[in-house]
Amino acid sequence: MSKRDKREVKIRQHPTNVSLEDFEALINHYGYIEAGAKHHKAIIGNYSMTYKRENPMKSVYVKQLLKYVDLFWERGGSYER
């Protein structure tokens, strides 16, 4: 199991205690981040969400991100951009 896979498993097991670094690493693995002043935008496939950059991340943002990752894979997503 790769480091990325371990990080994702850790996030899925404990969505209430996720660091900003791990959260953004997961976004970058499946999509990309558009920077903003206070709120950044995570874009994964056709899905986008805004989030406030704080450490640790709020669980609502983490759960929403995981939902988008799952939808991305259900719809046949790939890593190519």
C-alpha positions in Angstrom: 0.0 0.0 0.0 1.4 3.4 -1.0 1.8 6.4 1.2 -1.2 8.1 -0.6 -3.4 5.1 0.0 -2.5 5.0 3.7 -3.3 8.7 4.0 -6.7 8.2 2.4 -7.5 5.2 4.7 -6.5 7.3 7.7 -8.7 10.1 6.6 -11.7 7.8 6.0 -11.3 6.2 9.4 -11.0 9.4 11.3 -12.7 12.3 9.4 -12.9 14.4 12.5 -9.2 14.7 13.0 -7.6 15.6 9.6 -4.8 18.0 9.1 -4.8 20.7 6.5 -1.8 19.0 4.9 -3.5 15.6 4.6 -6.7 17.2 3.3 -4.9 19.2 0.6 -2.8 16.1 -0.4 -6.0 14.1 -1.0 -7.4 16.9 -3.1 -4.1 17.1 -5.2 -4.2 13.3 -5.6 -7.6 13.4 -7.3 -7.8 16.9 -8.7 -6.4 20.4 -8.0 -6.8 23.5 -5.8 -7.7 27.0 -6.9 -6.3 29.5 -4.4 -8.5 32.2 -2.9 -8.0 34.7 -0.1 -9.7 32.9 2.8 -11.5 30.1 1.0 -9.8 27.8 -1.5 -11.7 25.8 -4.1 -11.1 22.0 -4.5 -11.9 20.7 -8.0 -12.2 16.9 -8.5 -13.5 16.0 -11.9 -16.8 17.9 -12.5 -17.2 18.6 -8.8 -16.0 21.6 -6.8 -16.3 22.7 -3.2 -14.9 25.7 -1.3 -13.3 25.2 2.1 -11.7 27.4 4.7 -8.0 26.7 5.2 -7.7 25.9 8.9 -5.9 23.2 10.9 -7.4 20.7 11.7 -10.1 20.7 9.0 -13.7 20.6 10.0 -15.3 17.2 9.5 -18.0 18.6 7.2 -15.4 19.6 4.6 -13.7 16.2 4.9 -16.9 14.2 4.5 -17.9 16.3 1.5 -14.5 15.8 -0.1 -14.7 12.0 0.5 -18.2 12.0 -1.1 -16.8 13.8 -4.2 -13.9 11.3 -4.4 -16.3 8.4 -4.3 -18.5 10.0 -7.0 -15.4 10.7 -9.1 -14.6 6.9 -9.1 -18.2 5.8 -9.6 -18.3 7.9 -12.8 -15.1 6.4 -14.2 -12.7 9.1 -13.2 -9.0 9.0 -13.9 -5.9 10.8 -12.7 -5.4 12.5 -16.1 -6.0 16.2 -16.2 
